[in-house]
Amino acid sequence: MRLGDTQNGYGWISIVLHWTTAVIILVMWFIGDSIAIAEGASQDKLIRLHTSIAILAYALLWLRVLWRVSKGHPGPLPKQRGVFYRIGVGVHLIMVAAIAVLLVSGPLMAWSGDIPIRVFDWFSIPAPFGMNAGFFSAAHAVHVGAATVLIIGATLHIGGVIKHVAFNRDGTFAKMLLAAHRPARQRQNDQNKSPASLGEIRGEANAAFKVSQ
């Protein structure tokens, strides 16, 4: 089972992080969008639900960001080369950056409003500093802006997937469904090494047998 990425494909770590993050982001975006139209107790419940999911997924989302930054992107498939591949990589990087901005601006927005971050009814994280209306407004604007960029990027991303599946049929979507195999050159090298290793073992066994005689 291949965990890490290959030269032109994703491993299981990238695949699991991708789909898990996608589900979390969509759920949090729906809840966050609902907060703006809710009022009173309903709004408070939605805010608590939004922040609770965010805190529980906080480490995982940072892992998603750091994993992609550290590993980079696999190269294109043979039919995937060209300007559209570079655009796709650019959109993906912008989405990853937007997630990082959301992870920073979210807690800052709550704390600058002197609002503790409550995780369901389990525990809360108090604000480390007092209320600052100006900073709250700035953090809120950044948070909303990053969320908007992320959703636009996700829409473009989904559009690109549909293009690859319906028109290009170049195997791009399959890259994020199943882990990539080892590169053909590496498999060939392993195959070339195996007979030699087996021959060496046989040679050593024959030499040992002669000595014993």
MDAnalysis code that builds the backbone (N, CA, C; Angstrom):
import MDAnalysis as mda
import numpy as np

u = mda.Universe.empty(639, n_residues=213, atom_resindex=np.repeat(np.arange(213), 3), trajectory=True)
u.add_TopologyAttr("name", ["N", "CA", "C"] * 213)
u.add_TopologyAttr("resid", np.arange(1, 214))
u.add_TopologyAttr("resname", ["MET", "ARG", "LEU", "GLY", "ASP", "THR", "GLN", "ASN", "GLY", "TYR", "GLY", "TRP", "ILE", "SER", "ILE", "VAL", "LEU", "HIS", "TRP", "THR", "THR", "ALA", "VAL", "ILE", "ILE", "LEU", "VAL", "MET", "TRP", "PHE", "ILE", "GLY", "ASP", "SER", "ILE", "ALA", "ILE", "ALA", "GLU", "GLY", "ALA", "SER", "GLN", "ASP", "LYS", "LEU", "ILE", "ARG", "LEU", "HIS", "THR", "SER", "ILE", "ALA", "ILE", "LEU", "ALA", "TYR", "ALA", "LEU", "LEU", "TRP", "LEU", "ARG", "VAL", "LEU", "TRP", "ARG", "VAL", "SER", "LYS", "GLY", "HIS", "PRO", "GLY", "PRO", "LEU", "PRO", "LYS", "GLN", "ARG", "GLY", "VAL", "PHE", "TYR", "ARG", "ILE", "GLY", "VAL", "GLY", "VAL", "HIS", "LEU", "ILE", "MET", "VAL", "ALA", "ALA", "ILE", "ALA", "VAL", "LEU", "LEU", "VAL", "SER", "GLY", "PRO", "LEU", "MET", "ALA", "TRP", "SER", "GLY", "ASP", "ILE", "PRO", "ILE", "ARG", "VAL", "PHE", "ASP", "TRP", "PHE", "SER", "ILE", "PRO", "ALA", "PRO", "PHE", "GLY", "MET", "ASN", "ALA", "GLY", "PHE", "PHE", "SER", "ALA", "ALA", "HIS", "ALA", "VAL", "HIS", "VAL", "GLY", "ALA", "ALA", "THR", "VAL", "LEU", "ILE", "ILE", "GLY", "ALA", "THR", "LEU", "HIS", "ILE", "GLY", "GLY", "VAL", "ILE", "LYS", "HIS", "VAL", "ALA", "PHE", "ASN", "ARG", "ASP", "GLY", "THR", "PHE", "ALA", "LYS", "MET", "LEU", "LEU", "ALA", "ALA", "HIS", "ARG", "PRO", "ALA", "ARG", "GLN", "ARG", "GLN", "ASN", "ASP", "GLN", "ASN", "LYS", "SER", "PRO", "ALA", "SER", "LEU", "GLY", "GLU", "ILE", "ARG", "GLY", "GLU", "ALA", "ASN", "ALA", "ALA", "PHE", "LYS", "VAL", "SER", "GLN"])
u.atoms.positions = np.array([
    [0.852, -1.195, 0.000],
    [0.000, 0.000, 0.000],
    [0.890, 1.249, 0.000],
    [0.719, 2.096, -0.995],
    [1.558, 3.290, -1.128],
    [0.943, 4.439, -0.349],
    [1.661, 4.932, 0.674],
    [1.174, 6.042, 1.493],
    [1.577, 7.394, 0.913],
    [2.824, 7.511, 0.468],
    [3.326, 8.780, -0.042],
    [3.022, 8.981, -1.520],
    [3.195, 10.202, -1.972],
    [2.965, 10.540, -3.374],
    [4.104, 10.014, -4.246],
    [3.798, 9.814, -5.521],
    [4.814, 9.428, -6.488],
    [5.086, 10.614, -7.408],
    [5.873, 10.366, -8.440],
    [6.241, 11.441, -9.352],
    [5.037, 12.035, -10.063],
    [4.036, 11.216, -10.358],
    [2.868, 11.733, -11.069],
    [1.543, 11.217, -10.507],
    [1.528, 10.924, -9.204],
    [0.299, 10.441, -8.586],
    [0.299, 10.659, -7.083],
    [-0.868, 10.501, -6.472],
    [-1.039, 10.710, -5.042],
    [-1.031, 9.384, -4.293],
    [-0.540, 9.433, -3.049],
    [-0.598, 8.280, -2.163],
    [-1.828, 8.359, -1.289],
    [-2.000, 7.343, -0.445],
    [-3.213, 7.274, 0.375],
    [-3.301, 8.400, 1.394],
    [-2.180, 8.897, 1.888],
    [-2.234, 10.007, 2.842],
    [-2.854, 11.233, 2.183],
    [-2.396, 11.570, 0.989],
    [-2.946, 12.720, 0.271],
    [-4.418, 12.514, -0.061],
    [-4.775, 11.301, -0.462],
    [-6.159, 11.020, -0.843],
    [-7.095, 11.151, 0.347],
    [-6.712, 10.557, 1.478],
    [-7.561, 10.631, 2.681],
    [-7.675, 12.071, 3.178],
    [-6.550, 12.793, 3.194],
    [-6.577, 14.190, 3.627],
    [-7.443, 15.036, 2.697],
    [-7.375, 14.778, 1.405],
    [-8.158, 15.550, 0.425],
    [-9.655, 15.400, 0.672],
    [-10.132, 14.156, 0.742],
    [-11.576, 13.941, 0.865],
    [-12.092, 14.300, 2.251],
    [-11.310, 14.042, 3.285],
    [-11.727, 14.421, 4.631],
    [-11.843, 15.936, 4.751],
    [-10.841, 16.647, 4.232],
    [-10.869, 18.109, 4.265],
    [-12.036, 18.649, 3.459],
    [-12.321, 18.045, 2.308],
    [-13.434, 18.508, 1.473],
    [-14.752, 18.431, 2.220],
    [-14.982, 17.330, 2.920],
    [-16.229, 17.172, 3.677],
    [-16.308, 18.196, 4.802],
    [-15.206, 18.362, 5.545],
    [-15.184, 19.307, 6.665],
    [-15.431, 20.731, 6.179],
    [-14.764, 21.124, 5.109],
    [-14.902, 22.490, 4.594],
    [-16.323, 22.764, 4.123],
    [-16.921, 21.825, 3.409],
    [-18.288, 22.019, 2.919],
    [-19.282, 22.135, 4.070],
    [-19.121, 21.290, 5.081],
    [-20.019, 21.351, 6.243],
    [-19.858, 22.677, 6.971],
    [-18.600, 23.094, 7.177],
    [-18.363, 24.343, 7.901],
    [-18.813, 25.562, 7.099],
    [-18.661, 25.500, 5.774],
    [-19.132, 26.610, 4.944],
    [-20.647, 26.733, 5.019],
    [-21.348, 25.604, 4.972],
    [-22.817, 25.635, 5.060],
    [-23.264, 26.204, 6.400],
    [-22.610, 25.776, 7.482],
    [-22.965, 26.289, 8.810],
    [-22.619, 27.766, 8.909],
    [-21.433, 28.137, 8.454],
    [-21.011, 29.534, 8.515],
    [-21.922, 30.436, 7.714],
    [-22.372, 29.970, 6.546],
    [-23.278, 30.765, 5.731],
    [-24.635, 30.919, 6.411],
    [-25.034, 29.884, 7.162],
    [-26.320, 29.939, 7.865],
    [-26.284, 30.886, 9.055],
    [-25.089, 31.111, 9.621],
    [-24.962, 32.006, 10.768],
    [-25.412, 33.416, 10.406],
    [-25.100, 33.834, 9.178],
    [-25.388, 35.214, 8.764],
    [-26.880, 35.511, 8.726],
    [-27.712, 34.488, 8.504],
    [-29.158, 34.727, 8.403],
    [-29.915, 34.289, 9.651],
    [-29.215, 33.634, 10.576],
    [-29.873, 33.199, 11.817],
    [-29.893, 34.340, 12.830],
    [-30.725, 34.194, 13.827],
    [-30.842, 35.218, 14.871],
    [-30.981, 34.556, 16.234],
    [-30.611, 35.314, 17.251],
    [-30.837, 34.899, 18.639],
    [-30.176, 33.590, 18.997],
    [-30.953, 32.724, 19.664],
    [-30.434, 31.458, 20.160],
    [-29.984, 30.547, 19.019],
    [-30.694, 30.603, 17.890],
    [-30.327, 29.778, 16.743],
    [-28.946, 30.154, 16.222],
    [-28.666, 31.444, 16.196],
    [-27.356, 31.900, 15.743],
    [-26.263, 31.450, 16.701],
    [-26.521, 31.544, 17.996],
    [-25.536, 31.107, 18.988],
    [-25.226, 29.619, 18.837],
    [-26.256, 28.815, 18.601],
    [-26.046, 27.376, 18.422],
    [-25.208, 27.085, 17.179],
    [-25.478, 27.815, 16.101],
    [-24.717, 27.607, 14.871],
    [-23.259, 28.033, 15.045],
    [-23.041, 29.137, 15.753],
    [-21.662, 29.583, 16.002],
    [-20.906, 28.541, 16.820],
    [-21.571, 28.009, 17.839],
    [-20.910, 26.997, 18.665],
    [-20.631, 25.737, 17.852],
    [-21.571, 25.338, 16.999],
    [-21.357, 24.155, 16.160],
    [-20.204, 24.388, 15.187],
    [-20.159, 25.569, 14.592],
    [-19.102, 25.926, 13.641],
    [-17.727, 25.890, 14.307],
    [-17.615, 26.520, 15.450],
    [-16.326, 26.558, 16.152],
    [-15.954, 25.194, 16.718],
    [-16.940, 24.412, 17.135],
    [-16.650, 23.089, 17.681],
    [-16.038, 22.184, 16.620],
    [-16.639, 22.171, 15.439],
    [-16.098, 21.358, 14.346],
    [-14.706, 21.859, 13.960],
    [-14.541, 23.182, 13.931],
    [-13.255, 23.762, 13.546],
    [-12.148, 23.347, 14.506],
    [-12.411, 23.402, 15.798],
    [-11.382, 23.052, 16.779],
    [-11.070, 21.562, 16.733],
    [-12.099, 20.724, 16.599],
    [-11.868, 19.284, 16.545],
    [-11.077, 18.885, 15.295],
    [-11.270, 19.642, 14.223],
    [-10.571, 19.332, 12.968],
    [-9.324, 20.194, 12.767],
    [-8.987, 21.012, 13.749],
    [-7.920, 22.012, 13.591],
    [-6.586, 21.372, 13.205],
    [-6.179, 20.376, 13.970],
    [-4.887, 19.732, 13.699],
    [-4.897, 19.031, 12.342],
    [-6.015, 18.386, 12.006],
    [-6.116, 17.690, 10.730],
    [-6.012, 18.666, 9.555],
    [-6.673, 19.812, 9.670],
    [-6.634, 20.798, 8.589],
    [-5.230, 21.390, 8.425],
    [-4.545, 21.620, 9.548],
    [-3.162, 22.094, 9.441],
    [-2.276, 21.025, 8.820],
    [-2.531, 19.762, 9.151],
    [-1.781, 18.670, 8.535],
    [-2.001, 18.662, 7.025],
    [-3.232, 18.913, 6.610],
    [-3.547, 18.988, 5.182],
    [-2.723, 20.086, 4.493],
    [-2.653, 21.241, 5.132],
    [-1.913, 22.366, 4.564],
    [-0.419, 22.059, 4.506],
    [0.136, 21.620, 5.624],
    [1.582, 21.385, 5.701],
    [2.022, 20.219, 4.834],
    [1.182, 19.203, 4.721],
    [1.518, 18.049, 3.886],
    [1.656, 18.465, 2.426],
    [0.707, 19.270, 1.947],
    [0.771, 19.668, 0.543],
    [1.915, 20.643, 0.287],
    [2.155, 21.547, 1.238],
    [3.258, 22.497, 1.074],
    [4.591, 21.765, 1.047],
    [4.744, 20.776, 1.904],
    [6.021, 20.066, 1.996],
    [6.219, 19.089, 0.841],
    [5.155, 18.479, 0.355],
    [5.271, 17.460, -0.686],
    [5.161, 18.027, -2.094],
    [4.560, 19.216, -2.221],
    [4.348, 19.749, -3.558],
    [3.272, 18.976, -4.298],
    [3.217, 19.166, -5.614],
    [2.221, 18.486, -6.433],
    [2.894, 17.453, -7.335],
    [2.281, 16.286, -7.483],
    [2.797, 15.322, -8.455],
    [2.754, 15.913, -9.859],
    [3.631, 15.441, -10.699],
    [3.659, 15.933, -12.073],
    [2.428, 15.498, -12.851],
    [2.240, 16.052, -14.037],
    [1.057, 15.728, -14.843],
    [1.156, 14.349, -15.468],
    [-0.010, 13.791, -15.778],
    [-0.070, 12.571, -16.572],
    [0.234, 12.923, -18.027],
    [0.508, 11.919, -18.861],
    [0.874, 12.215, -20.259],
    [-0.120, 13.105, -20.995],
    [-1.426, 12.910, -20.752],
    [-2.443, 13.710, -21.450],
    [-2.846, 14.964, -20.665],
    [-2.159, 15.216, -19.568],
    [-2.571, 16.284, -18.666],
    [-1.684, 17.519, -18.777],
    [-0.679, 17.505, -19.603],
    [0.276, 18.594, -19.660],
    [-0.340, 19.837, -20.304],
    [0.281, 20.984, -20.029],
    [-0.187, 22.209, -20.663],
    [-0.626, 23.248, -19.665],
    [-1.221, 24.320, -20.188],
    [-1.574, 25.461, -19.368],
    [-2.655, 25.118, -18.351],
    [-3.573, 24.214, -18.704],
    [-4.651, 23.882, -17.784],
    [-4.133, 23.147, -16.550],
    [-3.074, 22.368, -16.733],
    [-2.468, 21.720, -15.568],
    [-1.889, 22.761, -14.619],
    [-1.193, 23.754, -15.157],
    [-0.595, 24.799, -14.330],
    [-1.675, 25.641, -13.649],
    [-2.782, 25.891, -14.347],
    [-3.894, 26.624, -13.736],
    [-4.475, 25.819, -12.583],
    [-4.641, 24.517, -12.792],
    [-5.179, 23.662, -11.733],
    [-4.310, 23.659, -10.491],
    [-2.993, 23.588, -10.693],
    [-2.062, 23.626, -9.561],
    [-2.166, 24.968, -8.840],
    [-2.259, 26.049, -9.615],
    [-2.376, 27.376, -9.008],
    [-3.634, 27.525, -8.178],
    [-4.758, 27.062, -8.713],
    [-6.021, 27.120, -7.963],
    [-5.926, 26.298, -6.690],
    [-5.304, 25.139, -6.794],
    [-5.151, 24.274, -5.623],
    [-4.319, 24.949, -4.536],
    [-3.235, 25.588, -4.929],
    [-2.381, 26.272, -3.955],
    [-3.121, 27.433, -3.293],
    [-3.930, 28.145, -4.060],
    [-4.719, 29.240, -3.491],
    [-5.712, 28.702, -2.467],
    [-6.317, 27.559, -2.760],
    [-7.258, 26.948, -1.814],
    [-6.555, 26.532, -0.524],
    [-5.369, 25.954, -0.669],
    [-4.598, 25.560, 0.516],
    [-4.240, 26.781, 1.358],
    [-3.834, 27.865, 0.693],
    [-3.514, 29.106, 1.407],
    [-4.748, 29.664, 2.103],
    [-5.907, 29.582, 1.456],
    [-7.145, 30.072, 2.057],
    [-7.493, 29.286, 3.318],
    [-7.260, 27.984, 3.309],
    [-7.508, 27.178, 4.507],
    [-6.615, 27.649, 5.649],
    [-5.338, 27.910, 5.353],
    [-4.415, 28.393, 6.380],
    [-4.883, 29.727, 6.952],
    [-5.346, 30.627, 6.089],
    [-5.835, 31.931, 6.555],
    [-7.061, 31.756, 7.441],
    [-7.955, 30.865, 7.076],
    [-9.148, 30.604, 7.890],
    [-8.769, 30.064, 9.271],
    [-7.770, 29.198, 9.311],
    [-7.353, 28.607, 10.583],
    [-6.749, 29.646, 11.522],
    [-6.156, 30.687, 10.955],
    [-5.567, 31.748, 11.788],
    [-6.605, 32.807, 12.131],
    [-7.382, 33.233, 11.136],
    [-8.318, 34.345, 11.350],
    [-9.516, 33.948, 12.205],
    [-9.909, 32.676, 12.173],
    [-11.068, 32.246, 12.957],
    [-10.911, 32.469, 14.461],
    [-9.878, 31.879, 15.069],
    [-9.677, 32.112, 16.507],
    [-9.430, 33.581, 16.841],
    [-8.668, 34.289, 16.000],
    [-8.392, 35.703, 16.265],
    [-9.680, 36.526, 16.245],
    [-10.583, 36.172, 15.341],
    [-11.855, 36.886, 15.264],
    [-12.662, 36.684, 16.543],
    [-12.731, 35.445, 17.012],
    [-13.495, 35.169, 18.229],
    [-12.872, 35.850, 19.439],
    [-11.575, 35.722, 19.589],
    [-10.916, 36.268, 20.775],
    [-10.928, 37.789, 20.797],
    [-10.766, 38.419, 19.621],
    [-10.787, 39.879, 19.598],
    [-12.188, 40.420, 19.888],
    [-13.201, 39.560, 19.767],
    [-14.549, 39.932, 20.166],
    [-14.846, 39.524, 21.588],
    [-13.791, 39.101, 22.312],
    [-13.921, 38.651, 23.700],
    [-14.907, 37.489, 23.819],
    [-14.831, 36.591, 22.830],
    [-15.722, 35.433, 22.785],
    [-14.888, 34.173, 22.978],
    [-15.119, 33.410, 24.031],
    [-14.375, 32.158, 24.203],
    [-14.786, 31.160, 23.124],
    [-13.850, 30.336, 22.727],
    [-14.137, 29.309, 21.723],
    [-14.664, 28.072, 22.447],
    [-15.941, 27.816, 22.285],
    [-16.583, 26.695, 22.965],
    [-16.643, 25.483, 22.043],
    [-16.272, 24.347, 22.585],
    [-16.329, 23.089, 21.848],
    [-17.459, 22.252, 22.438],
    [-18.623, 22.346, 21.781],
    [-19.850, 21.732, 22.272],
    [-20.032, 22.124, 23.744],
    [-20.339, 21.160, 24.600],
    [-20.431, 21.441, 26.034],
    [-19.283, 20.792, 26.786],
    [-18.205, 20.503, 26.050],
    [-17.096, 19.776, 26.645],
    [-16.116, 20.712, 27.336],
    [-15.663, 21.736, 26.630],
    [-14.710, 22.681, 27.204],
    [-14.726, 23.943, 26.365],
    [-14.053, 24.965, 26.842],
    [-13.943, 26.222, 26.103],
    [-12.520, 26.753, 26.212],
    [-12.117, 27.516, 25.208],
    [-10.788, 28.133, 25.183],
    [-10.989, 29.633, 25.374],
    [-10.619, 30.171, 26.524],
    [-10.867, 31.599, 26.779],
    [-9.993, 32.494, 25.910],
    [-10.440, 33.713, 25.723],
    [-9.683, 34.684, 24.935],
    [-8.411, 35.081, 25.682],
    [-7.253, 35.039, 25.026],
    [-6.002, 35.406, 25.695],
    [-5.798, 36.914, 25.811],
    [-6.669, 37.684, 25.171],
    [-6.575, 39.146, 25.261],
    [-7.975, 39.729, 25.241],
    [-8.080, 41.010, 25.588],
    [-9.368, 41.663, 25.703],
    [-9.987, 42.016, 24.361],
    [-11.181, 42.542, 24.425],
    [-11.922, 42.890, 23.223],
    [-11.249, 44.046, 22.476],
    [-11.234, 43.916, 21.145],
    [-10.688, 44.949, 20.278],
    [-11.588, 45.026, 19.042],
    [-12.475, 46.001, 19.019],
    [-13.483, 46.090, 17.960],
    [-12.852, 46.223, 16.578],
    [-11.801, 47.033, 16.472],
    [-11.159, 47.225, 15.179],
    [-10.522, 45.944, 14.668],
    [-9.838, 45.242, 15.552],
    [-9.186, 43.986, 15.165],
    [-10.231, 42.933, 14.830],
    [-11.341, 42.946, 15.572],
    [-12.422, 42.001, 15.301],
    [-12.974, 42.206, 13.892],
    [-13.207, 43.449, 13.521],
    [-13.741, 43.750, 12.187],
    [-12.773, 43.308, 11.096],
    [-11.480, 43.566, 11.321],
    [-10.475, 43.172, 10.332],
    [-10.392, 41.654, 10.207],
    [-10.368, 40.960, 11.350],
    [-10.285, 39.503, 11.330],
    [-11.530, 38.893, 10.687],
    [-12.679, 39.494, 10.972],
    [-13.933, 39.012, 10.380],
    [-13.904, 39.180, 8.861],
    [-13.429, 40.324, 8.386],
    [-13.356, 40.571, 6.940],
    [-12.402, 39.578, 6.268],
    [-11.263, 39.332, 6.910],
    [-10.298, 38.380, 6.359],
    [-10.884, 36.973, 6.335],
    [-11.579, 36.602, 7.404],
    [-12.167, 35.266, 7.501],
    [-13.222, 35.052, 6.420],
    [-14.099, 36.029, 6.266],
    [-15.146, 35.929, 5.246],
    [-14.526, 35.930, 3.846],
    [-13.512, 36.779, 3.641],
    [-12.849, 36.826, 2.343],
    [-12.168, 35.523, 1.991],
    [-11.478, 34.916, 2.962],
    [-10.799, 33.644, 2.717],
    [-11.806, 32.534, 2.426],
    [-12.934, 32.554, 3.142],
    [-13.973, 31.558, 2.890],
    [-14.533, 31.705, 1.481],
    [-14.716, 32.953, 1.050],
    [-15.217, 33.205, -0.303],
    [-14.231, 32.716, -1.357],
    [-12.957, 33.010, -1.150],
    [-11.914, 32.542, -2.076],
    [-11.896, 31.018, -2.128],
    [-12.041, 30.383, -0.977],
    [-12.007, 28.921, -0.917],
    [-13.185, 28.311, -1.674],
    [-14.371, 28.876, -1.510],
    [-15.543, 28.338, -2.196],
    [-15.442, 28.564, -3.701],
    [-14.962, 29.734, -4.106],
    [-14.765, 29.991, -5.541],
    [-13.741, 29.002, -6.109],
    [-12.653, 28.805, -5.362],
    [-11.643, 27.851, -5.798],
    [-12.199, 26.442, -5.896],
    [-13.025, 26.059, -4.915],
    [-13.632, 24.730, -4.938],
    [-14.560, 24.570, -6.138],
    [-15.291, 25.630, -6.468],
    [-16.178, 25.591, -7.637],
    [-15.383, 25.405, -8.923],
    [-14.284, 26.151, -9.059],
    [-13.412, 25.985, -10.222],
    [-12.793, 24.590, -10.253],
    [-12.426, 24.107, -9.079],
    [-11.828, 22.780, -8.956],
    [-12.804, 21.710, -9.429],
    [-14.046, 21.803, -8.972],
    [-15.067, 20.830, -9.379],
    [-15.332, 20.938, -10.880],
    [-15.364, 22.178, -11.386],
    [-15.526, 22.362, -12.821],
    [-14.404, 21.706, -13.612],
    [-13.182, 21.833, -13.098],
    [-12.048, 21.187, -13.755],
    [-12.164, 19.671, -13.740],
    [-12.652, 19.131, -12.628],
    [-12.838, 17.673, -12.534],
    [-13.852, 17.202, -13.568],
    [-14.963, 17.933, -13.684],
    [-15.983, 17.572, -14.673],
    [-15.399, 17.612, -16.086],
    [-14.583, 18.622, -16.349],
    [-13.936, 18.738, -17.668],
    [-13.062, 17.526, -17.961],
    [-12.258, 17.131, -16.962],
    [-11.360, 16.004, -17.164],
    [-12.125, 14.691, -17.341],
    [-13.218, 14.529, -16.597],
    [-13.975, 13.283, -16.665],
    [-14.806, 13.208, -17.944],
    [-15.492, 14.304, -18.284],
    [-16.437, 14.268, -19.398],
    [-15.779, 14.475, -20.756],
    [-14.706, 15.280, -20.809],
    [-14.137, 15.647, -22.102],
    [-12.718, 15.095, -22.316],
    [-11.823, 15.362, -21.374],
    [-10.436, 14.939, -21.571],
    [-10.244, 13.433, -21.385],
    [-10.900, 12.904, -20.355],
    [-10.775, 11.471, -20.046],
    [-9.310, 11.045, -19.967],
    [-8.571, 11.808, -19.174],
    [-7.122, 11.593, -19.085],
    [-6.668, 10.953, -17.787],
    [-7.625, 10.495, -16.970],
    [-7.263, 9.808, -15.729],
    [-6.963, 10.712, -14.558],
    [-7.226, 12.021, -14.715],
    [-6.918, 12.959, -13.633],
    [-7.743, 12.679, -12.385],
    [-9.032, 12.454, -12.549],
    [-9.903, 12.213, -11.394],
    [-9.500, 10.933, -10.662],
    [-9.086, 9.941, -11.426],
    [-8.689, 8.670, -10.814],
    [-7.474, 8.832, -9.911],
    [-6.661, 9.870, -10.143],
    [-5.491, 10.108, -9.305],
    [-5.873, 10.351, -7.851],
    [-7.083, 10.884, -7.620],
    [-7.505, 11.190, -6.263],
    [-8.476, 10.143, -5.709],
    [-8.585, 9.015, -6.403],
    [-9.427, 7.923, -5.929],
    [-8.612, 6.729, -5.462],
    [-7.546, 6.440, -6.190],
    [-6.699, 5.302, -5.855],
    [-5.252, 5.747, -5.794],
    [-4.518, 5.189, -4.853],
    [-3.111, 5.541, -4.712],
    [-2.334, 5.116, -5.936],
    [-1.347, 5.923, -6.321],
    [-0.535, 5.640, -7.501],
    [0.372, 4.443, -7.249],
    [0.665, 3.714, -8.315],
    [1.629, 2.616, -8.238],
    [3.044, 3.160, -8.287],
    [3.975, 2.310, -8.012],
    [5.368, 2.715, -8.152],
    [5.659, 3.044, -9.605],
    [6.555, 4.005, -9.861],
    [6.925, 4.306, -11.243],
    [7.430, 3.069, -11.964],
    [7.147, 2.988, -13.269],
    [7.533, 1.808, -14.061],
    [9.035, 1.560, -14.000],
    [9.834, 2.645, -14.013],
    [11.284, 2.494, -13.973],
    [11.733, 1.847, -12.666],
    [11.076, 2.224, -11.554],
    [11.454, 1.637, -10.267],
    [11.075, 0.165, -10.220],
    [9.902, -0.178, -10.775],
    [9.491, -1.573, -10.800],
    [10.461, -2.399, -11.641],
    [10.909, -1.815, -12.764],
    [11.842, -2.523, -13.623],
    [13.168, -2.762, -12.918],
    [13.628, -1.735, -12.164],
    [14.874, -1.885, -11.418],
    [14.762, -2.994, -10.384],
    [13.590, -3.056, -9.704],
    [13.384, -4.104, -8.715],
    [13.390, -5.483, -9.366],
    [12.781, -5.556, -10.552],
    [12.750, -6.836, -11.251],
    [14.146, -7.256, -11.695],
    [14.940, -6.288, -12.123],
    [16.307, -6.594, -12.559],
    [17.187, -7.045, -11.405],
    [16.892, -6.505, -10.219],
    [17.703, -6.856, -9.051],
    [17.361, -8.241, -8.526],
    [16.129, -8.665, -8.671],
    [15.689, -9.920, -8.065],
    [16.440, -11.136, -8.592],
    [16.564, -11.330, -9.927],
    [17.314, -12.503, -10.407],
    [18.750, -12.502, -9.932],
    [19.399, -11.351, -9.941],
    [20.793, -11.268, -9.501],
    [20.919, -11.682, -8.048],
    [19.998, -11.204, -7.237],
    [20.039, -11.544, -5.819],
    [19.834, -13.039, -5.633],
    [18.911, -13.596, -6.421],
    [18.645, -15.025, -6.315],
    [19.858, -15.825, -6.763],
    [20.539, -15.358, -7.832],
    [21.737, -16.034, -8.306],
    [22.845, -16.008, -7.274],
    [22.971, -14.871, -6.606],
    [23.997, -14.767, -5.568],
    [23.722, -15.755, -4.441],
    [22.450, -15.881, -4.071],
    [22.102, -16.808, -2.986],
    [22.428, -18.236, -3.381],
    [22.096, -18.585, -4.635],
    [22.390, -19.948, -5.101],
    [23.895, -20.198, -5.138],
    [24.638, -19.172, -5.594],
    [26.082, -19.321, -5.651],
    [26.683, -19.540, -4.275],
    [26.217, -18.762, -3.318],
    [26.729, -18.916, -1.955],
    [26.368, -20.276, -1.378],
    [25.171, -20.755, -1.716],
    [24.745, -22.058, -1.207],
    [25.606, -23.174, -1.811],
    [25.887, -23.089, -3.099],
    [26.733, -24.106, -3.748],
    [28.151, -24.092, -3.172],
    [28.699, -22.891, -2.928],
    [30.043, -22.789, -2.368],
    [30.088, -23.393, -0.978],
    [29.077, -23.120, -0.200],
    [29.020, -23.683, 1.156],
    [28.917, -25.193, 1.115],
    [28.175, -25.722, 0.123],
    [28.021, -27.172, 0.013],
    [29.347, -27.829, -0.356],
    [30.116, -27.209, -1.270],
    [31.409, -27.761, -1.662],
    [32.390, -27.786, -0.496],
    [32.387, -26.731, 0.281],
    [33.285, -26.652, 1.442],
    [32.965, -27.746, 2.440],
    [31.668, -27.974, 2.625],
    [31.283, -28.999, 3.593],
    [31.719, -30.386, 3.155],
    [31.860, -30.576, 1.785],
    [32.314, -31.889, 1.301],
    [33.828, -32.055, 1.505],
])
